[in-house]
Amino acid sequence: MTLDTPAGASARPITVRRTFPFDRETVFRAWTDPDAMGRWFGGAIAVAISVGIDLRVGGAWHITVQAGGQTGTVRGVYQEVEPPERVVYTWAWDWTGEGPGRESLVTVEFNDVDGATEIVITHEGLTTEQSLAFHTRGWTDSLEGLAQVLG
């Protein structure tokens, strides 16, 4: 499941957003707690089988999923951690038999909107139409899964 072209290709960001009727602390905790993330990440298109989070600048994280008959691990390192407002981390897939993919960057903002929380995900560095579509669908389905876990 190769998703990106070699370095040097043009990259465009995607932005996905959703509002949840919960305070920022609750939503941030569900985003950064390994047990909670294991229940919502991937939504209906992937099943998380392992989650590890070291929530600090320089801390590593990973999620191993099964999707479409394949197993893959996405991993990265936290660049910014500002509870309950924002996390920024690197992102690279490693699908079974394919080796590590190109690194990209994810910024997740948790905005207070009259007691509710709007999550804004900006994923930068995706370089192909296939990768843009894959990650847009993945983030959208993951946010749907998060809504179910919170609800």
N, C-alpha and C positions, 0 to 999 in steps of 0.2 A: 504494500500500500504506500508507494512513494508519493509524497505530497508536494515536495518542493524541488525547484531547479537549483543548479549550483549557485554558489555565491556570485554576486555581480549582476544577477537578474533584477529587474525592477521589483520593488516590494510596495504593497499598498496595505494600509491598515483597514481593519473592520471594526465596527462598533456595534455592540448589542446591549440593549438596556431593558430593564424590567423593574417595576415597582412592587414592593411587598408590604402588606399591612402590619409590619412589625418594626420595632425600634432598631436602630443601627447595631447596637451591641448584640442583639439576638441574631441578626442576619450575619454580622461579621463572625460571630462564634460558629455558626453553621457552616460558613465558608472556610474557616481555618481549623476546625476540629476534625481530626482524621476519621473518627467513627461516623460523624455526620456526613462528611464529604463522601465517604464510601457508599452512603445510601443514596446520594443525589447525583454525583458526577456521572455524566454520560446519558442521563435521562433514560429514554426508551431505546436508545441505539447502542448502548454499551453497558457492560456490567463491571463495576470496579471490584477487583479481587485483592488489591493491596494498596494501602495509602500510607505514606510517611510524610510528616510535616515537622520541620524544625523552624518554627516561626520566629525568625530573627534575621536581621540583615546579615547576609553571608551564609545563612542556613539553607540546607538542601531540602527539597521536597520531591516526591514521586507519586505517581498513580499508575498502577498496572491494570489494564482493562482487557476484557474479551469483547470483540465486536466483529461481526461478519465472518466468524470462523477463524479469526486471527487473534493473537495476543500481542499487545503492545504496551510499552511503558513510556509515559511522558514524564520528563523530569526537568528540574531547573534549580536555580538559586535565587533566593529573595534579595532584591536590590533595595527595596524600601518596605518598611512595615510601620504603619501609623494607625494603630487601633483607635477607634473603630471606623476610620475614615478611608484608608487606602492601603493596598498592597501592590507591589510591582515585582515581577519575577520573570526570569528567563524561562523558555519553553522549548523543548526539543523532543520529538518522538523517536522511539526506537522500536520498530516493528520486528517481530521474530524473523530472523534470517536476512534482514536488510541493513542492520547497523544503524547508527544514530543519524537522525535527520538534521536539517539546517536549524540553527537556533533562531528563535524569534522572541518577542517581548510582550508580556501581558501586563496591563494596568487595570486594576479593579478599584473603582471608586464606590463608596457607600455614602450616598447623599441623603440627608434628612429632609423629608418632604412632608411637613405637617404631621410628624409622628410616624409616618411610614418611611420606608427606605427604598430609594432608587439605586439599583446597582447599574453601573455603567462599565462595561468591559471593552477595552480597546486592545486589540491584538495587532501588533505591528510586525512587519518583516515577512509576511506571507507573500510568496512570489509567483504562484500560479493560480489560474481560475479554479482548478480542482481543489487546491489548498484553501482558497478563500471560501468556496462553497462548503467544503468539509468542516472547516472551523466555525463558520456561521451557523450551520446546522447543529454542530456539536455544542456550541455555547447556548443556542436557543433551547435545545433539548435539555441541557444541564440546568438551565434556569427553570424550566418546567419541573424537573426533578426536585430542585431546591424548593419550589413552591409547595410541592407535595409533602416534603419532609417538614417544612415549617408549618404547613396548614393542619 
